Amino acid sequence: MAKISIDEIKRLRSLTGVGITDAKKALQEAGGDFDKALSEMRKKGLTKAEKRGEREARAGLIGSYVHDGRIGVLVEVNCETDFVAKTDEFKELVKDLTLHIAASDPENEKELLDQPFVKEPGKTVGEVVKQANAKLGENIVVRRFSRLALGEVN
């Protein structure tokens, strides 16, 4: 059996949001291969995240962003509890979504989730939301948003 270092366990835990025991088990099952363990943990996390999609999300945040006084965005992102809404990870997700909306001008929530994410073009916005869902352990929903651009008429 490959020797698993505590640093690798901590690193896997920080990237996936799982407990120490689960991170250690994943590394052991992957024979010490960190990338393989990470991939497997993400698959499991996304599967759990999809099941969470059925739970009601009524807490959350309204994020705002104004770019150079010319573009303004408001977005409502919901989660299940105030506890998660107050985490840095959730706040960062909301901030990233406002930046994405300002940059890409999606028409509606469905189109928003299907777009390549501005900060990571290899992923869609929906995949980024699912990853946050898996990491934070709650259902996360982009409820609605509004984008205003100076001089544009809706």
SEMISE-630076 format. One line per 3 residues: their letters; for each residue x, y, z of N, C-alpha, C, O. Coordinates in nm, 3 decimals, always signed. Layout:
<rs>
A	X:Y:Z:X:Y:Z:X:Y:Z:X:Y:Z  ...
</rs>
This chain:
<rs>
MAK	+0.085:-0.118:+0.000:+0.000:+0.000:+0.000:+0.089:+0.124:+0.000:+0.188:+0.130:+0.073  +0.054:+0.221:-0.081:+0.132:+0.345:-0.091:+0.118:+0.428:+0.036:+0.012:+0.432:+0.098  +0.226:+0.492:+0.073:+0.225:+0.578:+0.191:+0.154:+0.709:+0.155:+0.189:+0.776:+0.057
ISI	+0.054:+0.743:+0.234:-0.026:+0.863:+0.210:+0.017:+0.970:+0.311:+0.012:+0.948:+0.432  +0.060:+1.085:+0.261:+0.104:+1.190:+0.352:-0.015:+1.274:+0.399:-0.116:+1.286:+0.328  -0.002:+1.329:+0.517:-0.108:+1.413:+0.573:-0.130:+1.537:+0.486:-0.241:+1.589:+0.477
DEI	-0.021:+1.585:+0.422:-0.034:+1.702:+0.334:-0.123:+1.672:+0.214:-0.203:+1.756:+0.173  -0.110:+1.551:+0.158:-0.195:+1.513:+0.045:-0.341:+1.501:+0.089:-0.432:+1.540:+0.017  -0.361:+1.446:+0.209:-0.497:+1.434:+0.262:-0.559:+1.572:+0.280:-0.674:+1.594:+0.241
KRL	-0.483:+1.664:+0.339:-0.533:+1.801:+0.359:-0.562:+1.869:+0.226:-0.663:+1.939:+0.212  -0.474:+1.849:+0.129:-0.491:+1.910:-0.002:-0.618:+1.858:-0.070:-0.696:+1.936:-0.125  -0.638:+1.726:-0.067:-0.757:+1.666:-0.127:-0.882:+1.716:-0.055:-0.984:+1.745:-0.117
RSL	-0.874:+1.724:+0.077:-0.987:+1.770:+0.157:-1.023:+1.914:+0.121:-1.141:+1.947:+0.108  -0.921:+2.000:+0.106:-0.949:+2.140:+0.075:-1.009:+2.158:-0.065:-1.089:+2.249:-0.086  -0.971:+2.073:-0.158:-1.023:+2.084:-0.295:-1.163:+2.027:-0.311:-1.237:+2.069:-0.400
TGV	-1.199:+1.931:-0.225:-1.328:+1.863:-0.243:-1.429:+1.892:-0.133:-1.549:+1.873:-0.152  -1.381:+1.938:-0.017:-1.473:+1.965:+0.094:-1.516:+1.842:+0.171:-1.610:+1.849:+0.250  -1.450:+1.727:+0.150:-1.485:+1.604:+0.222:-1.409:+1.598:+0.354:-1.319:+1.678:+0.379
GIT	-1.446:+1.504:+0.437:-1.379:+1.485:+0.565:-1.243:+1.419:+0.547:-1.210:+1.367:+0.441  -1.165:+1.423:+0.654:-1.029:+1.365:+0.652:-1.034:+1.216:+0.621:-0.955:+1.166:+0.540  -1.126:+1.145:+0.683:-1.136:+1.000:+0.663:-1.167:+0.968:+0.517:-1.107:+0.877:+0.459
DAK	-1.262:+1.041:+0.459:-1.299:+1.017:+0.319:-1.183:+1.049:+0.225:-1.159:+0.977:+0.129  -1.110:+1.157:+0.254:-0.996:+1.194:+0.170:-0.887:+1.087:+0.177:-0.830:+1.049:+0.075  -0.860:+1.038:+0.297:-0.757:+0.934:+0.314:-0.800:+0.806:+0.242:-0.719:+0.742:+0.175
KAL	-0.926:+0.769:+0.256:-0.978:+0.648:+0.192:-0.967:+0.659:+0.040:-0.928:+0.563:-0.027  -1.001:+0.777:-0.014:-0.994:+0.797:-0.159:-0.850:+0.783:-0.209:-0.826:+0.722:-0.313  -0.756:+0.839:-0.135:-0.614:+0.828:-0.173:-0.567:+0.683:-0.164:-0.490:+0.638:-0.250
QEA	-0.610:+0.612:-0.063:-0.572:+0.470:-0.051:-0.630:+0.388:-0.166:-0.562:+0.303:-0.223  -0.757:+0.414:-0.200:-0.820:+0.341:-0.310:-0.754:+0.371:-0.444:-0.754:+0.288:-0.534  -0.697:+0.492:-0.455:-0.630:+0.532:-0.579:-0.482:+0.493:-0.578:-0.408:+0.530:-0.669
GGD	-0.441:+0.419:-0.478:-0.302:+0.374:-0.470:-0.203:+0.489:-0.453:-0.089:+0.481:-0.496  -0.249:+0.597:-0.389:-0.162:+0.711:-0.366:-0.159:+0.811:-0.481:-0.092:+0.914:-0.470  -0.229:+0.783:-0.592:-0.234:+0.872:-0.707:-0.331:+0.986:-0.677:-0.453:+0.968:-0.679
FDK	-0.276:+1.104:-0.649:-0.357:+1.219:-0.608:-0.460:+1.258:-0.714:-0.576:+1.280:-0.681  -0.417:+1.267:-0.839:-0.508:+1.309:-0.946:-0.625:+1.213:-0.964:-0.738:+1.255:-0.987  -0.596:+1.085:-0.953:-0.701:+0.984:-0.965:-0.799:+0.996:-0.848:-0.921:+0.988:-0.867
ALS	-0.746:+1.014:-0.728:-0.831:+1.029:-0.610:-0.919:+1.154:-0.622:-1.038:+1.150:-0.590  -0.861:+1.263:-0.670:-0.936:+1.387:-0.688:-1.048:+1.368:-0.789:-1.161:+1.413:-0.767  -1.018:+1.302:-0.899:-1.117:+1.278:-1.002:-1.234:+1.195:-0.948:-1.350:+1.226:-0.973
EMR	-1.203:+1.092:-0.873:-1.307:+1.005:-0.817:-1.392:+1.080:-0.714:-1.514:+1.065:-0.709  -1.325:+1.162:-0.632:-1.399:+1.238:-0.531:-1.493:+1.339:-0.598:-1.606:+1.360:-0.552  -1.447:+1.401:-0.705:-1.533:+1.496:-0.776:-1.653:+1.427:-0.838:-1.764:+1.479:-0.836
KKG	-1.631:+1.308:-0.895:-1.743:+1.233:-0.953:-1.846:+1.201:-0.845:-1.966:+1.220:-0.867  -1.800:+1.154:-0.730:-1.892:+1.121:-0.621:-1.963:+1.247:-0.571:-2.083:+1.245:-0.545  -1.888:+1.355:-0.559:-1.945:+1.481:-0.510:-2.050:+1.536:-0.604:-2.153:+1.585:-0.559
LTK	-2.025:+1.528:-0.734:-2.122:+1.579:-0.831:-2.247:+1.493:-0.833:-2.357:+1.544:-0.855  -2.232:+1.363:-0.811:-2.348:+1.274:-0.803:-2.434:+1.313:-0.684:-2.557:+1.322:-0.695  -2.370:+1.335:-0.570:-2.444:+1.378:-0.451:-2.507:+1.514:-0.474:-2.618:+1.540:-0.429
AEK	-2.436:+1.601:-0.544:-2.486:+1.735:-0.571:-2.614:+1.729:-0.653:-2.707:+1.807:-0.629  -2.620:+1.639:-0.749:-2.740:+1.626:-0.832:-2.860:+1.583:-0.748:-2.972:+1.628:-0.772  -2.837:+1.496:-0.648:-2.945:+1.453:-0.560:-2.993:+1.569:-0.473:-3.111:+1.577:-0.439
RGE	-2.900:+1.658:-0.437:-2.936:+1.773:-0.354:-3.025:+1.871:-0.430:-3.094:+1.951:-0.367  -3.026:+1.865:-0.561:-3.102:+1.957:-0.643:-3.250:+1.956:-0.613:-3.322:+2.049:-0.649  -3.297:+1.851:-0.547:-3.438:+1.840:-0.513:-3.474:+1.916:-0.387:-3.591:+1.943:-0.362
REA	-3.374:+1.952:-0.306:-3.400:+2.020:-0.180:-3.423:+2.169:-0.204:-3.367:+2.228:-0.297  -3.506:+2.228:-0.119:-3.543:+2.368:-0.136:-3.431:+2.462:-0.091:-3.370:+2.443:+0.014  -3.406:+2.561:-0.173:-3.302:+2.661:-0.144:-3.369:+2.797:-0.127:-3.412:+2.858:-0.224
RAG	-3.378:+2.845:-0.002:-3.445:+2.971:+0.027:-3.352:+3.076:+0.089:-3.387:+3.194:+0.092  -3.235:+3.034:+0.137:-3.139:+3.130:+0.190:-3.049:+3.173:+0.074:-3.073:+3.132:-0.039  -2.948:+3.253:+0.101:-2.856:+3.290:-0.006:-2.815:+3.435:+0.000:-2.821:+3.499:+0.105
LIG	-2.774:+3.487:-0.115:-2.726:+3.624:-0.124:-2.772:+3.688:-0.255:-2.797:+3.620:-0.355  -2.782:+3.819:-0.250:-2.797:+3.896:-0.373:-2.663:+3.966:-0.392:-2.619:+4.045:-0.308  -2.600:+3.937:-0.504:-2.471:+3.996:-0.534:-2.487:+4.108:-0.634:-2.578:+4.107:-0.716
SYV	-2.397:+4.206:-0.626:-2.402:+4.317:-0.720:-2.263:+4.349:-0.771:-2.162:+4.324:-0.704  -2.259:+4.405:-0.890:-2.133:+4.445:-0.950:-2.160:+4.559:-1.047:-2.253:+4.552:-1.128  -2.078:+4.663:-1.038:-2.088:+4.774:-1.133:-1.952:+4.789:-1.198:-1.851:+4.806:-1.130
HDG	-1.949:+4.784:-1.330:-1.824:+4.795:-1.404:-1.812:+4.934:-1.466:-1.885:+4.970:-1.558  -1.719:+5.010:-1.413:-1.683:+5.139:-1.471:-1.802:+5.234:-1.486:-1.803:+5.322:-1.573  -1.904:+5.215:-1.401:-2.021:+5.302:-1.408:-2.105:+5.284:-1.533:-2.196:+5.362:-1.558
RIG	-2.074:+5.179:-1.612:-2.143:+5.161:-1.741:-2.226:+5.033:-1.747:-2.323:+5.025:-1.822  -2.188:+4.932:-1.668:-2.262:+4.805:-1.665:-2.289:+4.771:-1.520:-2.199:+4.777:-1.436  -2.413:+4.736:-1.490:-2.450:+4.696:-1.355:-2.519:+4.561:-1.356:-2.598:+4.531:-1.445
VLV	-2.489:+4.479:-1.254:-2.547:+4.345:-1.245:-2.597:+4.320:-1.104:-2.531:+4.355:-1.006  -2.715:+4.259:-1.093:-2.767:+4.203:-0.969:-2.796:+4.056:-0.995:-2.852:+4.021:-1.098  -2.758:+3.971:-0.902:-2.787:+3.828:-0.916:-2.831:+3.773:-0.781:-2.772:+3.805:-0.677
EVN	-2.935:+3.689:-0.783:-2.981:+3.620:-0.663:-2.936:+3.475:-0.674:-2.974:+3.404:-0.767  -2.856:+3.432:-0.577:-2.809:+3.294:-0.571:-2.856:+3.237:-0.438:-2.826:+3.291:-0.332  -2.930:+3.127:-0.446:-2.987:+3.068:-0.326:-2.915:+2.941:-0.285:-2.861:+2.868:-0.367
CET	-2.918:+2.916:-0.153:-2.869:+2.792:-0.095:-2.969:+2.753:+0.014:-3.070:+2.820:+0.031  -2.940:+2.646:+0.086:-3.038:+2.597:+0.183:-3.031:+2.665:+0.319:-3.133:+2.676:+0.387  -2.913:+2.712:+0.359:-2.897:+2.767:+0.494:-2.819:+2.899:+0.493:-2.739:+2.924:+0.403
DFV	-2.845:+2.981:+0.594:-2.768:+3.104:+0.612:-2.622:+3.073:+0.641:-2.533:+3.149:+0.605  -2.598:+2.960:+0.707:-2.461:+2.920:+0.741:-2.375:+2.913:+0.614:-2.265:+2.967:+0.611  -2.425:+2.847:+0.512:-2.351:+2.835:+0.386:-2.345:+2.970:+0.315:-2.242:+3.004:+0.256
AKT	-2.452:+3.046:+0.320:-2.455:+3.178:+0.254:-2.347:+3.271:+0.308:-2.303:+3.362:+0.237  -2.306:+3.250:+0.431:-2.206:+3.336:+0.494:-2.062:+3.289:+0.471:-1.968:+3.357:+0.513  -2.043:+3.175:+0.405:-1.908:+3.124:+0.384:-1.838:+3.202:+0.273:-1.902:+3.255:+0.182
DEF	-1.706:+3.208:+0.282:-1.627:+3.277:+0.179:-1.644:+3.212:+0.043:-1.647:+3.281:-0.059  -1.657:+3.078:+0.040:-1.672:+3.007:-0.087:-1.800:+3.047:-0.159:-1.801:+3.068:-0.280  -1.910:+3.059:-0.082:-2.037:+3.097:-0.141:-2.032:+3.242:-0.190:-2.078:+3.273:-0.301
KEL	-1.977:+3.329:-0.107:-1.964:+3.470:-0.146:-1.880:+3.485:-0.272:-1.910:+3.566:-0.359  -1.773:+3.405:-0.282:-1.687:+3.409:-0.400:-1.762:+3.362:-0.525:-1.746:+3.419:-0.633  -1.844:+3.258:-0.509:-1.925:+3.209:-0.621:-2.019:+3.320:-0.670:-2.030:+3.344:-0.790
VKD	-2.087:+3.386:-0.578:-2.181:+3.493:-0.615:-2.105:+3.605:-0.687:-2.152:+3.657:-0.788  -1.990:+3.642:-0.634:-1.909:+3.747:-0.697:-1.868:+3.706:-0.839:-1.878:+3.785:-0.933  -1.821:+3.581:-0.853:-1.780:+3.533:-0.985:-1.897:+3.533:-1.083:-1.879:+3.562:-1.202
LTL	-2.016:+3.500:-1.035:-2.134:+3.498:-1.122:-2.169:+3.640:-1.169:-2.208:+3.659:-1.284  -2.156:+3.739:-1.080:-2.185:+3.876:-1.123:-2.086:+3.921:-1.230:-2.123:+3.988:-1.326  -1.960:+3.885:-1.212:-1.858:+3.920:-1.312:-1.887:+3.852:-1.445:-1.873:+3.913:-1.551
HIA	-1.928:+3.725:-1.438:-1.960:+3.650:-1.560:-2.077:+3.716:-1.634:-2.073:+3.733:-1.755  -2.181:+3.751:-1.560:-2.299:+3.811:-1.622:-2.263:+3.945:-1.686:-2.309:+3.976:-1.796  -2.181:+4.024:-1.618:-2.140:+4.153:-1.673:-2.063:+4.133:-1.803:-2.081:+4.209:-1.898
ASD	-1.976:+4.032:-1.807:-1.890:+4.010:-1.924:-1.962:+3.944:-2.040:-1.933:+3.974:-2.156  -2.058:+3.855:-2.011:-2.113:+3.771:-2.119:-2.256:+3.806:-2.161:-2.300:+3.762:-2.267  -2.328:+3.885:-2.082:-2.463:+3.929:-2.116:-2.557:+3.814:-2.157:-2.610:+3.814:-2.268
PEN	-2.579:+3.715:-2.066:-2.673:+3.606:-2.099:-2.817:+3.657:-2.098:-2.850:+3.754:-2.030  -2.901:+3.591:-2.175:-3.042:+3.632:-2.185:-3.124:+3.586:-2.065:-3.207:+3.660:-2.014  -3.101:+3.461:-2.020:-3.181:+3.406:-1.911:-3.098:+3.306:-1.830:-2.982:+3.278:-1.864
EKE	-3.157:+3.251:-1.724:-3.085:+3.161:-1.635:-3.038:+3.034:-1.708:-2.927:+2.988:-1.684  -3.121:+2.979:-1.795:-3.084:+2.858:-1.868:-2.962:+2.884:-1.956:-2.867:+2.806:-1.956  -2.968:+2.994:-2.031:-2.855:+3.027:-2.118:-2.729:+3.054:-2.034:-2.619:+3.015:-2.072
LLD	-2.747:+3.122:-1.917:-2.634:+3.150:-1.828:-2.561:+3.022:-1.789:-2.439:+3.014:-1.796  -2.639:+2.919:-1.749:-2.579:+2.795:-1.699:-2.510:+2.715:-1.809:-2.420:+2.635:-1.780  -2.550:+2.735:-1.934:-2.490:+2.661:-2.046:-2.366:+2.729:-2.104:-2.294:+2.669:-2.183
QPF	-2.341:+2.853:-2.065:-2.227:+2.928:-2.121:-2.094:+2.881:-2.064:-2.089:+2.836:-1.949  -1.986:+2.891:-2.142:-1.852:+2.868:-2.086:-1.826:+2.975:-1.981:-1.851:+3.094:-2.004  -1.775:+2.934:-1.865:-1.749:+3.025:-1.755:-1.632:+3.117:-1.789:-1.527:+3.069:-1.832
VKE	-1.649:+3.246:-1.770:-1.549:+3.344:-1.810:-1.413:+3.317:-1.745:-1.310:+3.330:-1.810  -1.412:+3.280:-1.617:-1.285:+3.259:-1.547:-1.221:+3.124:-1.579:-1.100:+3.109:-1.566  -1.301:+3.026:-1.621:-1.252:+2.893:-1.657:-1.328:+2.845:-1.781:-1.425:+2.771:-1.767
PGK	-1.287:+2.886:-1.901:-1.363:+2.855:-2.022:-1.382:+2.705:-2.050:-1.469:+2.668:-2.129  -1.304:+2.620:-1.986:-1.320:+2.476:-2.005:-1.441:+2.420:-1.932:-1.475:+2.303:-1.950  -1.506:+2.501:-1.849:-1.623:+2.458:-1.772:-1.739:+2.549:-1.805:-1.720:+2.666:-1.841
TVG	-1.860:+2.495:-1.792:-1.978:+2.581:-1.806:-2.009:+2.642:-1.670:-1.958:+2.597:-1.567  -2.091:+2.745:-1.670:-2.133:+2.807:-1.544:-2.207:+2.702:-1.460:-2.190:+2.698:-1.338  -2.287:+2.620:-1.524:-2.359:+2.514:-1.452:-2.266:+2.418:-1.381:-2.294:+2.376:-1.269
EVV	-2.155:+2.383:-1.445:-2.057:+2.294:-1.381:-1.991:+2.361:-1.261:-1.966:+2.296:-1.160  -1.964:+2.490:-1.271:-1.905:+2.564:-1.159:-2.003:+2.566:-1.041:-1.962:+2.550:-0.926  -2.131:+2.587:-1.069:-2.232:+2.587:-0.964:-2.243:+2.448:-0.901:-2.254:+2.437:-0.779
KQA	-2.239:+2.342:-0.982:-2.244:+2.205:-0.929:-2.123:+2.174:-0.842:-2.135:+2.106:-0.741  -2.007:+2.224:-0.881:-1.887:+2.202:-0.800:-1.901:+2.271:-0.665:-1.862:+2.216:-0.562  -1.956:+2.391:-0.664:-1.979:+2.463:-0.538:-2.082:+2.386:-0.454:-2.068:+2.377:-0.332
NAK	-2.182:+2.334:-0.520:-2.285:+2.252:-0.455:-2.220:+2.133:-0.385:-2.250:+2.104:-0.270  -2.130:+2.064:-0.457:-2.063:+1.947:-0.401:-1.971:+1.986:-0.285:-1.967:+1.916:-0.183  -1.899:+2.094:-0.300:-1.804:+2.136:-0.197:-1.874:+2.185:-0.071:-1.831:+2.155:+0.040
LGE	-1.983:+2.262:-0.089:-2.052:+2.320:+0.025:-2.159:+2.228:+0.084:-2.207:+2.251:+0.195  -2.197:+2.126:+0.010:-2.291:+2.028:+0.063:-2.436:+2.072:+0.065:-2.516:+2.017:+0.141  -2.471:+2.169:-0.017:-2.609:+2.216:-0.023:-2.651:+2.239:-0.166:-2.568:+2.254:-0.256
NIV	-2.782:+2.242:-0.186:-2.837:+2.277:-0.315:-2.813:+2.426:-0.338:-2.848:+2.508:-0.254  -2.755:+2.461:-0.451:-2.729:+2.600:-0.487:-2.798:+2.628:-0.619:-2.785:+2.552:-0.715  -2.873:+2.739:-0.623:-2.954:+2.773:-0.739:-2.931:+2.919:-0.778:-2.937:+3.007:-0.692
VRR	-2.905:+2.943:-0.906:-2.905:+3.080:-0.956:-3.051:+3.112:-0.986:-3.106:+3.067:-1.086  -3.112:+3.191:-0.898:-3.256:+3.214:-0.906:-3.291:+3.313:-1.017:-3.379:+3.286:-1.099  -3.222:+3.428:-1.020:-3.252:+3.529:-1.121:-3.138:+3.631:-1.125:-3.056:+3.639:-1.034
FSR	-3.137:+3.706:-1.232:-3.038:+3.813:-1.242:-3.089:+3.922:-1.334:-3.183:+3.903:-1.411  -3.025:+4.038:-1.323:-3.057:+4.151:-1.408:-2.927:+4.220:-1.445:-2.839:+4.239:-1.361  -2.915:+4.258:-1.572:-2.796:+4.326:-1.621:-2.839:+4.453:-1.692:-2.924:+4.448:-1.782
LAL	-2.782:+4.564:-1.653:-2.811:+4.692:-1.717:-2.683:+4.744:-1.778:-2.576:+4.739:-1.717  -2.694:+4.795:-1.899:-2.580:+4.858:-1.965:-2.622:+4.997:-2.008:-2.730:+5.016:-2.065  -2.538:+5.093:-1.980:-2.567:+5.231:-2.013:-2.599:+5.247:-2.161:-2.523:+5.202:-2.247
GEV	-2.713:+5.310:-2.190:-2.751:+5.335:-2.329:-2.827:+5.223:-2.396:-2.878:+5.242:-2.507  -2.837:+5.104:-2.334:-2.912:+4.992:-2.394:-3.057:+4.998:-2.349:-3.087:+5.036:-2.236  -3.146:+4.960:-2.438:-3.288:+4.953:-2.406:-3.328:+4.806:-2.410:-3.298:+4.735:-2.506
N	-3.395:+4.762:-2.304:-3.436:+4.620:-2.299:-3.558:+4.593:-2.381:-3.604:+4.480:-2.387
</rs>
